[in-house]
Amino acid sequence: MRDIYLALGGPALFAIGNRSDAPDCLVEKAVNANLNQAFLEAEQMLMTRFGEVTLSMLSADSQSRSKQRRDALDVENIHGGAR
């Protein structure tokens, strides 16, 4: 999955960021520094996990979900037609 992510240009992993309402505020600077570190660590963990997920794993998961959906639709059609 990491290769796919990188092939897509490595888009941002998180849709959150630091506040800069008071850029001279020491508390805000401390919070932002700690958030930056947390974001970096989380990104490293995700990239590691992405590297563990193969296309084969994604394909098997997708096929399993597709079968579950087909099975659920078959049950609904069978029971729905018996009214």
N, C-alpha and C positions, 0 to 999 in steps of 0.2 A: 504494500500500500504506500510505502514511502516513495517508491519510484513513480507511482501515479501522482502523488502529491507534488513531487519535484517537477514532473513533466507538465503539470498545470501551472508551473511558475512559482510554486511555494506560496500560495495566498496566505493572508493573515489567519492564524489559528483561533484568535480570540477577538471578539467584537467589543471588548472593553479596554479602557485605557486609563491613564492618569488624569487627574484634575490639575488645572493650572490657574485656578481662580485668583490665587495670591502667590505669584511666583517667588516673592521674597520671604514668604512665611517658612520658618524653619521646620515647623511641624509638617506642613504640606510637603516640603522637600524630603523629610524623613519617611513619611508615608509613601511617597512616590518611589523613593529608592528601594524600599522594601517590596512594594508592588512589582517593580521592575525585576527584582530578583526572583520573586515568586512566579512571574510570567515566564522568565527564562527557564526556571526549573521545570515548570509545567510543560513548556514547549519541548524540552529535552526528553521528558518522560513520554510525551505523545510521539515524538519522532522515533524513539526506541520501540514503542508499541507498533507504530506504523511499519517499522522494519520487520516485525515478527509476523505480520499478516500478509499471507501470500494471495496471489490471484486464485489459486486453487481453493483456498479457504473461503474467499469471497464467493466463488462460483458455487461451492457446495452449500453455503448458507443461503444463497439466492435460490438455488434449486429446491432446497428444503422448504423455504418460505412459499415458493410457488406451488409446491405439492400441497402444503397445508391449506393454501387459499383454494386450490381446486377441490380438495376434499371437503372443505367447508361449504363451497358453493354447491357441490353435489348433494350434500346432506340437506341444504336449504331447499333445493329444487325437489328433492324426493318428498320431504315433509310438507313443503309449501303446496305441492300438487295434490295432497291427500285431503284437502279441506272439504 
